[in-house]
Amino acid sequence: MLYYIKRSIVWLRRAHRSKGFGVQSPWAYRFIRYVVNEPYPYYKYEQLEKQVYGIDKKTRKLCKLYFRLANYQQPHTFIDCHSTSSCYKIYVDAGCQKTQYKKLTGEMSEADYSQLFANVGEGSMLRVPLIENYRSIIDKSLEHLPSSSILIIENIKRDKEAAAYWQELVADPRTGISFDLYYCGLIFLNRDMVKQSYVVNF
C-alpha cells in the first residue's frame, strides 16, 4: 500500500513529463517512449514473473526497465553492484541472451574495479545503488568503461546527499545524456550527442 501511495505522489508531480512530452530531441523522445515507458507488455513478462518471485513492486518495476534497456542496448556485459538477488541478472539475460553477467562486491578493491571495467565490451551496462563505496566505484567506471556504456544509478532520491551526488554526475564532463526516473537515473557515457538532462515520469 505504501508503494502505491508514494508511486501516485511521484506520478502526479511528474505528470507533465510523461511519454516524452515536451522533449525536442527525436532520439530522446523515442528512448523515453519506447524503452523507458514502453506501453505494451513484452511476451516474456509473464514467464519472468513466474520465474522471479518474492520481490517487491518497485524492484519488479526496475527489473522490467532493465529488461527493456538490455533489449535496446544489447550490452556486452552487465555489471551488477552490491546485488542481493539474482532478479536483475535474470531479467537482463532475458532481454539480451549474449550479455555476460559480472558481479561487483564490497570485498573488491579499487584495482579490481578498474580491471573489471577495463575489460568489458561495447554497450555495457553498470548498475550501482548509492550505498557503501559508490563514489569510488562510479569514478573508476567513468575512467575505464567504453563511451557506449550506460550507468544505472539507483537511490538517486534517497536523501539530500544522494540527490546532490546525482546532480554532480549529470554535470560531470565525463558523462553525456541523462534521464532522471526518480527510482533510478540513467546516464549515457557517449558524449557525441548534445548533453541534456531529462526528468521523466516513469
Protein Blocks (a to p, Z undefined) as FASTA:
>chain_A
ZZmmmmmmmmmmmmmmgghioiablklmmmmmmmmmocbdcfklmmmmmmpghiafklmm
mmmmmmmmmmmnopabdcdehiabfklmmmmmmmomkbccddddfkbcfklmmmmmmmcc
ehiacddddehjlmmmmmmmmmmmcfkbccddehklmpmmlmmmmmmmmmpmkbccddde
hjaccddfbfkbccddddddZZ
